[in-house]
Amino acid sequence: MKPGEHAELERQGAKAAARGEAWGSNPMLRALNMPPLTGESQQEWQRRYDAWRVGYERQASRPVTGVWIRPSR
């Protein structure tokens, strides 16, 4: 993995969770990011997949705070 890529994938996973996206939105699950099409090893793909997942799960496990609710009119 390139320097900084692990942190970037974690950040992307956290942002997906914060937006309320499903766990299955991990981009590593798309066919175009799978080893048969990218040519990378299964181990390298797994590291990327796990980095995104860790960011997602870390964000998803945080309690929701500071939620702004628009007052009804």
N, CA, C and O atoms as a Tripos MOL2 file, in Angstrom:
@<TRIPOS>MOLECULE
protein
  292   291    73     0     0
PROTEIN
NO_CHARGES

@<TRIPOS>ATOM
      1 N           0.8440   -1.1630    0.0000 N.3       1 MET1
      2 CA          0.0000    0.0000    0.0000 C.3       1 MET1
      3 C           0.8980    1.2380    0.0000 C.2       1 MET1
      4 O           1.9480    1.2540    0.6430 O.2       1 MET1
      5 N           0.4810    2.2570   -0.7160 N.am      2 LYS2
      6 CA          1.2500    3.4960   -0.7760 C.3       2 LYS2
      7 C           1.2020    4.2110    0.5730 C.2       2 LYS2
      8 O           0.2390    4.0490    1.3230 O.2       2 LYS2
      9 N           2.2430    5.0080    0.8890 N.am      3 PRO3
     10 CA          2.2240    5.7630    2.1510 C.3       3 PRO3
     11 C           0.9620    6.6310    2.2310 C.2       3 PRO3
     12 O           0.5940    7.3090    1.2720 O.2       3 PRO3
     13 N           0.3270    6.5910    3.3700 N.am      4 GLY4
     14 CA         -0.8710    7.3930    3.5810 C.3       4 GLY4
     15 C          -2.1600    6.7540    3.1010 C.2       4 GLY4
     16 O          -3.2450    7.2230    3.4450 O.2       4 GLY4
     17 N          -2.0640    5.6900    2.3100 N.am      5 GLU5
     18 CA         -3.2690    5.0780    1.7570 C.3       5 GLU5
     19 C          -4.1200    4.4160    2.8440 C.2       5 GLU5
     20 O          -5.3480    4.4840    2.8000 O.2       5 GLU5
     21 N          -3.4770    3.7840    3.8060 N.am      6 HIS6
     22 CA         -4.2160    3.1360    4.8870 C.3       6 HIS6
     23 C          -5.0620    4.1630    5.6310 C.2       6 HIS6
     24 O          -6.2510    3.9430    5.8600 O.2       6 HIS6
     25 N          -4.4500    5.2820    6.0090 N.am      7 ALA7
     26 CA         -5.1710    6.3380    6.7290 C.3       7 ALA7
     27 C          -6.2930    6.9140    5.8660 C.2       7 ALA7
     28 O          -7.3740    7.2100    6.3730 O.2       7 ALA7
     29 N          -6.0470    7.0700    4.5910 N.am      8 GLU8
     30 CA         -7.0750    7.6030    3.6910 C.3       8 GLU8
     31 C          -8.2660    6.6540    3.5870 C.2       8 GLU8
     32 O          -9.4150    7.0960    3.5880 O.2       8 GLU8
     33 N          -8.0000    5.3680    3.4980 N.am      9 LEU9
     34 CA         -9.0970    4.3970    3.4330 C.3       9 LEU9
     35 C          -9.8900    4.3750    4.7400 C.2       9 LEU9
     36 O         -11.1150    4.2550    4.7170 O.2       9 LEU9
     37 N          -9.2070    4.4880    5.8670 N.am     10 GLU10
     38 CA         -9.9110    4.5720    7.1530 C.3      10 GLU10
     39 C         -10.7970    5.8160    7.1880 C.2      10 GLU10
     40 O         -11.9430    5.7590    7.6340 O.2      10 GLU10
     41 N         -10.2630    6.9270    6.7180 N.am     11 ARG11
     42 CA        -11.0260    8.1800    6.6890 C.3      11 ARG11
     43 C         -12.2650    8.0340    5.8110 C.2      11 ARG11
     44 O         -13.3500    8.4820    6.1850 O.2      11 ARG11
     45 N         -12.1090    7.4140    4.6570 N.am     12 GLN12
     46 CA        -13.2420    7.2160    3.7580 C.3      12 GLN12
     47 C         -14.3050    6.3220    4.3920 C.2      12 GLN12
     48 O         -15.5010    6.5700    4.2430 O.2      12 GLN12
     49 N         -13.8670    5.2880    5.0940 N.am     13 GLY13
     50 CA        -14.8090    4.4150    5.7870 C.3      13 GLY13
     51 C         -15.5660    5.1570    6.8700 C.2      13 GLY13
     52 O         -16.7750    4.9830    7.0240 O.2      13 GLY13
     53 N         -14.8510    5.9890    7.6230 N.am     14 ALA14
     54 CA        -15.4910    6.7760    8.6820 C.3      14 ALA14
     55 C         -16.4980    7.7480    8.0900 C.2      14 ALA14
     56 O         -17.5860    7.9250    8.6390 O.2      14 ALA14
     57 N         -16.1480    8.3780    6.9800 N.am     15 LYS15
     58 CA        -17.0700    9.3230    6.3470 C.3      15 LYS15
     59 C         -18.3190    8.6040    5.8380 C.2      15 LYS15
     60 O         -19.4230    9.1420    5.9270 O.2      15 LYS15
     61 N         -18.1550    7.4030    5.3120 N.am     16 ALA16
     62 CA        -19.3090    6.6410    4.8370 C.3      16 ALA16
     63 C         -20.2500    6.3240    5.9950 C.2      16 ALA16
     64 O         -21.4680    6.4260    5.8530 O.2      16 ALA16
     65 N         -19.6930    5.9410    7.1330 N.am     17 ALA17
     66 CA        -20.5220    5.6490    8.3060 C.3      17 ALA17
     67 C         -21.2230    6.9060    8.7910 C.2      17 ALA17
     68 O         -22.3980    6.8620    9.1560 O.2      17 ALA17
     69 N         -20.5110    8.0260    8.7980 N.am     18 ALA18
     70 CA        -21.0990    9.2860    9.2470 C.3      18 ALA18
     71 C         -22.2390    9.7210    8.3380 C.2      18 ALA18
     72 O         -23.1930   10.3500    8.7970 O.2      18 ALA18
     73 N         -22.1490    9.3920    7.0490 N.am     19 ARG19
     74 CA        -23.2200    9.7250    6.1030 C.3      19 ARG19
     75 C         -24.3880    8.7500    6.1930 C.2      19 ARG19
     76 O         -25.4250    8.9550    5.5620 O.2      19 ARG19
     77 N         -24.2160    7.6890    6.9800 N.am     20 GLY20
     78 CA        -25.2810    6.7080    7.1300 C.3      20 GLY20
     79 C         -25.3060    5.6460    6.0480 C.2      20 GLY20
     80 O         -26.3090    4.9530    5.8780 O.2      20 GLY20
     81 N         -24.2090    5.5140    5.3160 N.am     21 GLU21
     82 CA        -24.1390    4.4880    4.2770 C.3      21 GLU21
     83 C         -24.0590    3.1020    4.9060 C.2      21 GLU21
     84 O         -23.6160    2.9530    6.0450 O.2      21 GLU21
     85 N         -24.4780    2.1160    4.1750 N.am     22 ALA22
     86 CA        -24.4490    0.7360    4.6450 C.3      22 ALA22
     87 C         -23.0190    0.2130    4.6800 C.2      22 ALA22
     88 O         -22.1480    0.6850    3.9500 O.2      22 ALA22
     89 N         -22.8000   -0.7590    5.5330 N.am     23 TRP23
     90 CA        -21.4920   -1.3940    5.6380 C.3      23 TRP23
     91 C         -21.0350   -1.9440    4.2820 C.2      23 TRP23
     92 O         -19.8450   -1.9230    3.9670 O.2      23 TRP23
     93 N         -21.9690   -2.4240    3.5010 N.am     24 GLY24
     94 CA        -21.6520   -2.9830    2.1890 C.3      24 GLY24
     95 C         -21.2380   -1.9580    1.1620 C.2      24 GLY24
     96 O         -20.9760   -2.3150    0.0130 O.2      24 GLY24
     97 N         -21.1680   -0.6760    1.5430 N.am     25 SER25
     98 CA        -20.7360    0.3540    0.5920 C.3      25 SER25
     99 C         -19.2130    0.4180    0.4730 C.2      25 SER25
    100 O         -18.6800    1.2740   -0.2330 O.2      25 SER25
    101 N         -18.5190   -0.4760    1.1560 N.am     26 ASN26
    102 CA        -17.0580   -0.5400    1.0730 C.3      26 ASN26
    103 C         -16.6600   -0.6530   -0.3970 C.2      26 ASN26
    104 O         -17.0330   -1.6250   -1.0550 O.2      26 ASN26
    105 N         -15.9170    0.3110   -0.9250 N.am     27 PRO27
    106 CA        -15.5650    0.2810   -2.3480 C.3      27 PRO27
    107 C         -14.7030   -0.9180   -2.7420 C.2      27 PRO27
    108 O         -14.6110   -1.2630   -3.9200 O.2      27 PRO27
    109 N         -14.0800   -1.5430   -1.7620 N.am     28 MET28
    110 CA        -13.2640   -2.7110   -2.0840 C.3      28 MET28
    111 C         -14.1350   -3.9020   -2.4840 C.2      28 MET28
    112 O         -13.6270   -4.8880   -3.0170 O.2      28 MET28
    113 N         -15.4360   -3.8160   -2.2320 N.am     29 LEU29
    114 CA        -16.3470   -4.8950   -2.6170 C.3      29 LEU29
    115 C         -16.8080   -4.7800   -4.0620 C.2      29 LEU29
    116 O         -17.4340   -5.7040   -4.5820 O.2      29 LEU29
    117 N         -16.5120   -3.6720   -4.7170 N.am     30 ARG30
    118 CA        -16.8700   -3.5070   -6.1320 C.3      30 ARG30
    119 C         -15.9600   -4.3830   -6.9880 C.2      30 ARG30
    120 O         -14.7650   -4.5110   -6.7200 O.2      30 ARG30
    121 N         -16.5360   -4.9720   -8.0000 N.am     31 ALA31
    122 CA        -15.7730   -5.8830   -8.8650 C.3      31 ALA31
    123 C         -14.5120   -5.2320   -9.4130 C.2      31 ALA31
    124 O         -13.4810   -5.8950   -9.5260 O.2      31 ALA31
    125 N         -14.5710   -3.9540   -9.7540 N.am     32 LEU32
    126 CA        -13.4060   -3.3010  -10.3550 C.3      32 LEU32
    127 C         -12.2660   -3.1020   -9.3830 C.2      32 LEU32
    128 O         -11.1530   -2.7770   -9.7970 O.2      32 LEU32
    129 N         -12.5210   -3.2910   -8.0840 N.am     33 ASN33
    130 CA        -11.4710   -3.1730   -7.0660 C.3      33 ASN33
    131 C         -11.0260   -4.5240   -6.5170 C.2      33 ASN33
    132 O         -10.2740   -4.5760   -5.5440 O.2      33 ASN33
    133 N         -11.4740   -5.6010   -7.1170 N.am     34 MET34
    134 CA        -11.1140   -6.9430   -6.6570 C.3      34 MET34
    135 C          -9.8150   -7.4050   -7.3480 C.2      34 MET34
    136 O          -9.5080   -6.9710   -8.4580 O.2      34 MET34
    137 N          -9.0740   -8.2740   -6.6860 N.am     35 PRO35
    138 CA         -7.7790   -8.7180   -7.2130 C.3      35 PRO35
    139 C          -7.7790   -9.2280   -8.6640 C.2      35 PRO35
    140 O          -6.8250   -8.9490   -9.3890 O.2      35 PRO35
    141 N          -8.7970   -9.9570   -9.1130 N.am     36 PRO36
    142 CA         -8.7300  -10.4050  -10.5050 C.3      36 PRO36
    143 C          -8.6530   -9.2570  -11.5230 C.2      36 PRO36
    144 O          -8.0710   -9.4150  -12.5960 O.2      36 PRO36
    145 N          -9.2420   -8.1050  -11.1820 N.am     37 LEU37
    146 CA         -9.1960   -6.9700  -12.1040 C.3      37 LEU37
    147 C          -8.0560   -6.0040  -11.8120 C.2      37 LEU37
    148 O          -7.5410   -5.3590  -12.7260 O.2      37 LEU37
    149 N          -7.6540   -5.8970  -10.5420 N.am     38 THR38
    150 CA         -6.5750   -4.9580  -10.2000 C.3      38 THR38
    151 C          -5.1940   -5.5810  -10.3530 C.2      38 THR38
    152 O          -4.2050   -4.8730  -10.5410 O.2      38 THR38
    153 N          -5.1290   -6.9030  -10.2710 N.am     39 GLY39
    154 CA         -3.8430   -7.5810  -10.3620 C.3      39 GLY39
    155 C          -3.0740   -7.6180   -9.0480 C.2      39 GLY39
    156 O          -1.9790   -8.1760   -8.9860 O.2      39 GLY39
    157 N          -3.6450   -7.0200   -7.9880 N.am     40 GLU40
    158 CA         -2.9520   -7.0530   -6.7020 C.3      40 GLU40
    159 C          -3.1870   -8.3950   -6.0220 C.2      40 GLU40
    160 O          -4.0660   -9.1640   -6.4130 O.2      40 GLU40
    161 N          -2.3900   -8.6580   -5.0060 N.am     41 SER41
    162 CA         -2.5260   -9.9180   -4.2740 C.3      41 SER41
    163 C          -3.7690   -9.8770   -3.3810 C.2      41 SER41
    164 O          -4.2820   -8.8050   -3.0590 O.2      41 SER41
    165 N          -4.2330  -11.0390   -2.9930 N.am     42 GLN42
    166 CA         -5.3610  -11.1420   -2.0720 C.3      42 GLN42
    167 C          -5.0180  -10.4710   -0.7410 C.2      42 GLN42
    168 O          -5.8780   -9.8410   -0.1250 O.2      42 GLN42
    169 N          -3.7800  -10.6010   -0.3010 N.am     43 GLN43
    170 CA         -3.3530  -10.0060    0.9650 C.3      43 GLN43
    171 C          -3.3960   -8.4790    0.9000 C.2      43 GLN43
    172 O          -3.8240   -7.8270    1.8530 O.2      43 GLN43
    173 N          -2.9520   -7.9100   -0.2220 N.am     44 GLU44
    174 CA         -2.9840   -6.4530   -0.3830 C.3      44 GLU44
    175 C          -4.4310   -5.9580   -0.4140 C.2      44 GLU44
    176 O          -4.7650   -4.9540    0.2170 O.2      44 GLU44
    177 N          -5.2790   -6.6620   -1.1460 N.am     45 TRP45
    178 CA         -6.7010   -6.3010   -1.1920 C.3      45 TRP45
    179 C          -7.2980   -6.3590    0.2130 C.2      45 TRP45
    180 O          -8.0540   -5.4700    0.6050 O.2      45 TRP45
    181 N          -6.9610   -7.3990    0.9670 N.am     46 GLN46
    182 CA         -7.4960   -7.5620    2.3180 C.3      46 GLN46
    183 C          -7.0780   -6.4060    3.2200 C.2      46 GLN46
    184 O          -7.8750   -5.9430    4.0350 O.2      46 GLN46
    185 N          -5.8440   -5.9370    3.0850 N.am     47 ARG47
    186 CA         -5.3830   -4.8030    3.8890 C.3      47 ARG47
    187 C          -6.2020   -3.5530    3.5770 C.2      47 ARG47
    188 O          -6.5650   -2.8030    4.4830 O.2      47 ARG47
    189 N          -6.4880   -3.3340    2.3100 N.am     48 ARG48
    190 CA         -7.2990   -2.1630    1.9240 C.3      48 ARG48
    191 C          -8.7290   -2.3010    2.4200 C.2      48 ARG48
    192 O          -9.3120   -1.3590    2.9560 O.2      48 ARG48
    193 N          -9.2770   -3.4780    2.2340 N.am     49 TYR49
    194 CA        -10.6350   -3.7590    2.6920 C.3      49 TYR49
    195 C         -10.7320   -3.5180    4.2010 C.2      49 TYR49
    196 O         -11.6540   -2.8500    4.6700 O.2      49 TYR49
    197 N          -9.7860   -4.0590    4.9470 N.am     50 ASP50
    198 CA         -9.7840   -3.9340    6.4020 C.3      50 ASP50
    199 C          -9.6060   -2.4860    6.8460 C.2      50 ASP50
    200 O         -10.2280   -2.0620    7.8200 O.2      50 ASP50
    201 N          -8.7720   -1.7230    6.1530 N.am     51 ALA51
    202 CA         -8.5610   -0.3220    6.5270 C.3      51 ALA51
    203 C          -9.8770    0.4550    6.4340 C.2      51 ALA51
    204 O         -10.2200    1.2060    7.3470 O.2      51 ALA51
    205 N         -10.6030    0.2770    5.3470 N.am     52 TRP52
    206 CA        -11.8960    0.9630    5.1770 C.3      52 TRP52
    207 C         -12.8640    0.5060    6.2690 C.2      52 TRP52
    208 O         -13.5540    1.3220    6.8800 O.2      52 TRP52
    209 N         -12.9070   -0.7940    6.5050 N.am     53 ARG53
    210 CA        -13.8310   -1.3770    7.4810 C.3      53 ARG53
    211 C         -13.5460   -0.8500    8.8850 C.2      53 ARG53
    212 O         -14.4790   -0.5370    9.6250 O.2      53 ARG53
    213 N         -12.2780   -0.7470    9.2610 N.am     54 VAL54
    214 CA        -11.9070   -0.2430   10.5870 C.3      54 VAL54
    215 C         -12.4080    1.1900   10.7600 C.2      54 VAL54
    216 O         -12.9830    1.5240   11.7960 O.2      54 VAL54
    217 N         -12.1950    2.0270    9.7630 N.am     55 GLY55
    218 CA        -12.6820    3.4050    9.8390 C.3      55 GLY55
    219 C         -14.1900    3.4560    9.9560 C.2      55 GLY55
    220 O         -14.7360    4.2390   10.7340 O.2      55 GLY55
    221 N         -14.8600    2.6210    9.1800 N.am     56 TYR56
    222 CA        -16.3230    2.5740    9.2110 C.3      56 TYR56
    223 C         -16.8150    2.1410   10.5880 C.2      56 TYR56
    224 O         -17.6720    2.7950   11.1810 O.2      56 TYR56
    225 N         -16.2720    1.0420   11.0890 N.am     57 GLU57
    226 CA        -16.7330    0.5090   12.3750 C.3      57 GLU57
    227 C         -16.4120    1.4520   13.5320 C.2      57 GLU57
    228 O         -17.2050    1.5840   14.4640 O.2      57 GLU57
    229 N         -15.2650    2.1000   13.4750 N.am     58 ARG58
    230 CA        -14.9010    3.0420   14.5330 C.3      58 ARG58
    231 C         -15.9100    4.1980   14.5720 C.2      58 ARG58
    232 O         -16.3640    4.5960   15.6450 O.2      58 ARG58
    233 N         -16.2520    4.7230   13.4140 N.am     59 GLN59
    234 CA        -17.2090    5.8280   13.3570 C.3      59 GLN59
    235 C         -18.6150    5.3640   13.7300 C.2      59 GLN59
    236 O         -19.3340    6.0580   14.4490 O.2      59 GLN59
    237 N         -18.9970    4.2030   13.2460 N.am     60 ALA60
    238 CA        -20.3470    3.6930   13.5000 C.3      60 ALA60
    239 C         -20.5740    3.3860   14.9780 C.2      60 ALA60
    240 O         -21.7130    3.3960   15.4430 O.2      60 ALA60
    241 N         -19.5110    3.1160   15.7110 N.am     61 SER61
    242 CA        -19.6640    2.7770   17.1300 C.3      61 SER61
    243 C         -19.7010    4.0070   18.0280 C.2      61 SER61
    244 O         -19.9540    3.8880   19.2270 O.2      61 SER61
    245 N         -19.4520    5.1860   17.4620 N.am     62 ARG62
    246 CA        -19.4710    6.4170   18.2540 C.3      62 ARG62
    247 C         -20.9130    6.8410   18.5210 C.2      62 ARG62
    248 O         -21.7800    6.7080   17.6580 O.2      62 ARG62
    249 N         -21.1560    7.3490   19.7160 N.am     63 PRO63
    250 CA        -22.5060    7.8530   19.9910 C.3      63 PRO63
    251 C         -22.7700    9.1180   19.1850 C.2      63 PRO63
    252 O         -21.8590    9.9030   18.9240 O.2      63 PRO63
    253 N         -23.9890    9.3000   18.8070 N.am     64 VAL64
    254 CA        -24.3770   10.4890   18.0500 C.3      64 VAL64
    255 C         -24.5100   11.6440   19.0280 C.2      64 VAL64
    256 O         -25.2630   11.5650   19.9980 O.2      64 VAL64
    257 N         -23.7710   12.7190   18.7650 N.am     65 THR65
    258 CA        -23.8370   13.9070   19.6160 C.3      65 THR65
    259 C         -23.9330   15.1340   18.7380 C.2      65 THR65
    260 O         -23.5380   15.1140   17.5720 O.2      65 THR65
    261 N         -24.4480   16.1740   19.2910 N.am     66 GLY66
    262 CA        -24.5130   17.4210   18.5570 C.3      66 GLY66
    263 C         -25.4590   17.3830   17.3740 C.2      66 GLY66
    264 O         -25.2400   18.0810   16.3840 O.2      66 GLY66
    265 N         -26.4900   16.5930   17.4610 N.am     67 VAL67
    266 CA        -27.4410   16.4880   16.3600 C.3      67 VAL67
    267 C         -28.3470   17.7060   16.3870 C.2      67 VAL67
    268 O         -28.9460   18.0140   17.4180 O.2      67 VAL67
    269 N         -28.4510   18.3860   15.2880 N.am     68 TRP68
    270 CA        -29.3070   19.5430   15.1710 C.3      68 TRP68
    271 C         -30.6260   19.1280   14.5700 C.2      68 TRP68
    272 O         -30.6590   18.4870   13.5190 O.2      68 TRP68
    273 N         -31.7040   19.4820   15.2160 N.am     69 ILE69
    274 CA        -33.0400   19.1390   14.7250 C.3      69 ILE69
    275 C         -33.7650   20.4410   14.4150 C.2      69 ILE69
    276 O         -33.8700   21.3210   15.2700 O.2      69 ILE69
    277 N         -34.2600   20.5600   13.1980 N.am     70 ARG70
    278 CA        -34.9760   21.7620   12.7900 C.3      70 ARG70
    279 C         -36.3090   21.8390   13.5500 C.2      70 ARG70
    280 O         -37.0760   20.8760   13.5660 O.2      70 ARG70
    281 N         -36.5710   22.9670   14.1640 N.am     71 PRO71
    282 CA        -37.8500   23.1050   14.8650 C.3      71 PRO71
    283 C         -39.0100   23.0630   13.8740 C.2      71 PRO71
    284 O         -38.9020   23.5470   12.7470 O.2      71 PRO71
    285 N         -40.0940   22.4910   14.3050 N.am     72 SER72
    286 CA        -41.2690   22.4260   13.4230 C.3      72 SER72
    287 C         -41.9120   23.8070   13.3510 C.2      72 SER72
    288 O         -41.8260   24.5960   14.2920 O.2      72 SER72
    289 N         -42.5440   24.0800   12.2420 N.am     73 ARG73
    290 CA        -43.1540   25.3990   12.0310 C.3      73 ARG73
    291 C         -44.6150   25.3710   12.2870 C.2      73 ARG73
    292 O         -45.2840   26.3950   12.1570 O.2      73 ARG73
@<TRIPOS>BOND
     1     1     2 1
     2     2     3 1
     3     3     4 2
     4     3     5 am
     5     5     6 1
     6     6     7 1
     7     7     8 2
     8     7     9 am
     9     9    10 1
    10    10    11 1
    11    11    12 2
    12    11    13 am
    13    13    14 1
    14    14    15 1
    15    15    16 2
    16    15    17 am
    17    17    18 1
    18    18    19 1
    19    19    20 2
    20    19    21 am
    21    21    22 1
    22    22    23 1
    23    23    24 2
    24    23    25 am
    25    25    26 1
    26    26    27 1
    27    27    28 2
    28    27    29 am
    29    29    30 1
    30    30    31 1
    31    31    32 2
    32    31    33 am
    33    33    34 1
    34    34    35 1
    35    35    36 2
    36    35    37 am
    37    37    38 1
    38    38    39 1
    39    39    40 2
    40    39    41 am
    41    41    42 1
    42    42    43 1
    43    43    44 2
    44    43    45 am
    45    45    46 1
    46    46    47 1
    47    47    48 2
    48    47    49 am
    49    49    50 1
    50    50    51 1
    51    51    52 2
    52    51    53 am
    53    53    54 1
    54    54    55 1
    55    55    56 2
    56    55    57 am
    57    57    58 1
    58    58    59 1
    59    59    60 2
    60    59    61 am
    61    61    62 1
    62    62    63 1
    63    63    64 2
    64    63    65 am
    65    65    66 1
    66    66    67 1
    67    67    68 2
    68    67    69 am
    69    69    70 1
    70    70    71 1
    71    71    72 2
    72    71    73 am
    73    73    74 1
    74    74    75 1
    75    75    76 2
    76    75    77 am
    77    77    78 1
    78    78    79 1
    79    79    80 2
    80    79    81 am
    81    81    82 1
    82    82    83 1
    83    83    84 2
    84    83    85 am
    85    85    86 1
    86    86    87 1
    87    87    88 2
    88    87    89 am
    89    89    90 1
    90    90    91 1
    91    91    92 2
    92    91    93 am
    93    93    94 1
    94    94    95 1
    95    95    96 2
    96    95    97 am
    97    97    98 1
    98    98    99 1
    99    99   100 2
   100    99   101 am
   101   101   102 1
   102   102   103 1
   103   103   104 2
   104   103   105 am
   105   105   106 1
   106   106   107 1
   107   107   108 2
   108   107   109 am
   109   109   110 1
   110   110   111 1
   111   111   112 2
   112   111   113 am
   113   113   114 1
   114   114   115 1
   115   115   116 2
   116   115   117 am
   117   117   118 1
   118   118   119 1
   119   119   120 2
   120   119   121 am
   121   121   122 1
   122   122   123 1
   123   123   124 2
   124   123   125 am
   125   125   126 1
   126   126   127 1
   127   127   128 2
   128   127   129 am
   129   129   130 1
   130   130   131 1
   131   131   132 2
   132   131   133 am
   133   133   134 1
   134   134   135 1
   135   135   136 2
   136   135   137 am
   137   137   138 1
   138   138   139 1
   139   139   140 2
   140   139   141 am
   141   141   142 1
   142   142   143 1
   143   143   144 2
   144   143   145 am
   145   145   146 1
   146   146   147 1
   147   147   148 2
   148   147   149 am
   149   149   150 1
   150   150   151 1
   151   151   152 2
   152   151   153 am
   153   153   154 1
   154   154   155 1
   155   155   156 2
   156   155   157 am
   157   157   158 1
   158   158   159 1
   159   159   160 2
   160   159   161 am
   161   161   162 1
   162   162   163 1
   163   163   164 2
   164   163   165 am
   165   165   166 1
   166   166   167 1
   167   167   168 2
   168   167   169 am
   169   169   170 1
   170   170   171 1
   171   171   172 2
   172   171   173 am
   173   173   174 1
   174   174   175 1
   175   175   176 2
   176   175   177 am
   177   177   178 1
   178   178   179 1
   179   179   180 2
   180   179   181 am
   181   181   182 1
   182   182   183 1
   183   183   184 2
   184   183   185 am
   185   185   186 1
   186   186   187 1
   187   187   188 2
   188   187   189 am
   189   189   190 1
   190   190   191 1
   191   191   192 2
   192   191   193 am
   193   193   194 1
   194   194   195 1
   195   195   196 2
   196   195   197 am
   197   197   198 1
   198   198   199 1
   199   199   200 2
   200   199   201 am
   201   201   202 1
   202   202   203 1
   203   203   204 2
   204   203   205 am
   205   205   206 1
   206   206   207 1
   207   207   208 2
   208   207   209 am
   209   209   210 1
   210   210   211 1
   211   211   212 2
   212   211   213 am
   213   213   214 1
   214   214   215 1
   215   215   216 2
   216   215   217 am
   217   217   218 1
   218   218   219 1
   219   219   220 2
   220   219   221 am
   221   221   222 1
   222   222   223 1
   223   223   224 2
   224   223   225 am
   225   225   226 1
   226   226   227 1
   227   227   228 2
   228   227   229 am
   229   229   230 1
   230   230   231 1
   231   231   232 2
   232   231   233 am
   233   233   234 1
   234   234   235 1
   235   235   236 2
   236   235   237 am
   237   237   238 1
   238   238   239 1
   239   239   240 2
   240   239   241 am
   241   241   242 1
   242   242   243 1
   243   243   244 2
   244   243   245 am
   245   245   246 1
   246   246   247 1
   247   247   248 2
   248   247   249 am
   249   249   250 1
   250   250   251 1
   251   251   252 2
   252   251   253 am
   253   253   254 1
   254   254   255 1
   255   255   256 2
   256   255   257 am
   257   257   258 1
   258   258   259 1
   259   259   260 2
   260   259   261 am
   261   261   262 1
   262   262   263 1
   263   263   264 2
   264   263   265 am
   265   265   266 1
   266   266   267 1
   267   267   268 2
   268   267   269 am
   269   269   270 1
   270   270   271 1
   271   271   272 2
   272   271   273 am
   273   273   274 1
   274   274   275 1
   275   275   276 2
   276   275   277 am
   277   277   278 1
   278   278   279 1
   279   279   280 2
   280   279   281 am
   281   281   282 1
   282   282   283 1
   283   283   284 2
   284   283   285 am
   285   285   286 1
   286   286   287 1
   287   287   288 2
   288   287   289 am
   289   289   290 1
   290   290   291 1
   291   291   292 2
@<TRIPOS>SUBSTRUCTURE
     1 MET1         2 RESIDUE 1 A MET
     2 LYS2         6 RESIDUE 1 A LYS
     3 PRO3        10 RESIDUE 1 A PRO
     4 GLY4        14 RESIDUE 1 A GLY
     5 GLU5        18 RESIDUE 1 A GLU
     6 HIS6        22 RESIDUE 1 A HIS
     7 ALA7        26 RESIDUE 1 A ALA
     8 GLU8        30 RESIDUE 1 A GLU
     9 LEU9        34 RESIDUE 1 A LEU
    10 GLU10       38 RESIDUE 1 A GLU
    11 ARG11       42 RESIDUE 1 A ARG
    12 GLN12       46 RESIDUE 1 A GLN
    13 GLY13       50 RESIDUE 1 A GLY
    14 ALA14       54 RESIDUE 1 A ALA
    15 LYS15       58 RESIDUE 1 A LYS
    16 ALA16       62 RESIDUE 1 A ALA
    17 ALA17       66 RESIDUE 1 A ALA
    18 ALA18       70 RESIDUE 1 A ALA
    19 ARG19       74 RESIDUE 1 A ARG
    20 GLY20       78 RESIDUE 1 A GLY
    21 GLU21       82 RESIDUE 1 A GLU
    22 ALA22       86 RESIDUE 1 A ALA
    23 TRP23       90 RESIDUE 1 A TRP
    24 GLY24       94 RESIDUE 1 A GLY
    25 SER25       98 RESIDUE 1 A SER
    26 ASN26      102 RESIDUE 1 A ASN
    27 PRO27      106 RESIDUE 1 A PRO
    28 MET28      110 RESIDUE 1 A MET
    29 LEU29      114 RESIDUE 1 A LEU
    30 ARG30      118 RESIDUE 1 A ARG
    31 ALA31      122 RESIDUE 1 A ALA
    32 LEU32      126 RESIDUE 1 A LEU
    33 ASN33      130 RESIDUE 1 A ASN
    34 MET34      134 RESIDUE 1 A MET
    35 PRO35      138 RESIDUE 1 A PRO
    36 PRO36      142 RESIDUE 1 A PRO
    37 LEU37      146 RESIDUE 1 A LEU
    38 THR38      150 RESIDUE 1 A THR
    39 GLY39      154 RESIDUE 1 A GLY
    40 GLU40      158 RESIDUE 1 A GLU
    41 SER41      162 RESIDUE 1 A SER
    42 GLN42      166 RESIDUE 1 A GLN
    43 GLN43      170 RESIDUE 1 A GLN
    44 GLU44      174 RESIDUE 1 A GLU
    45 TRP45      178 RESIDUE 1 A TRP
    46 GLN46      182 RESIDUE 1 A GLN
    47 ARG47      186 RESIDUE 1 A ARG
    48 ARG48      190 RESIDUE 1 A ARG
    49 TYR49      194 RESIDUE 1 A TYR
    50 ASP50      198 RESIDUE 1 A ASP
    51 ALA51      202 RESIDUE 1 A ALA
    52 TRP52      206 RESIDUE 1 A TRP
    53 ARG53      210 RESIDUE 1 A ARG
    54 VAL54      214 RESIDUE 1 A VAL
    55 GLY55      218 RESIDUE 1 A GLY
    56 TYR56      222 RESIDUE 1 A TYR
    57 GLU57      226 RESIDUE 1 A GLU
    58 ARG58      230 RESIDUE 1 A ARG
    59 GLN59      234 RESIDUE 1 A GLN
    60 ALA60      238 RESIDUE 1 A ALA
    61 SER61      242 RESIDUE 1 A SER
    62 ARG62      246 RESIDUE 1 A ARG
    63 PRO63      250 RESIDUE 1 A PRO
    64 VAL64      254 RESIDUE 1 A VAL
    65 THR65      258 RESIDUE 1 A THR
    66 GLY66      262 RESIDUE 1 A GLY
    67 VAL67      266 RESIDUE 1 A VAL
    68 TRP68      270 RESIDUE 1 A TRP
    69 ILE69      274 RESIDUE 1 A ILE
    70 ARG70      278 RESIDUE 1 A ARG
    71 PRO71      282 RESIDUE 1 A PRO
    72 SER72      286 RESIDUE 1 A SER
    73 ARG73      290 RESIDUE 1 A ARG
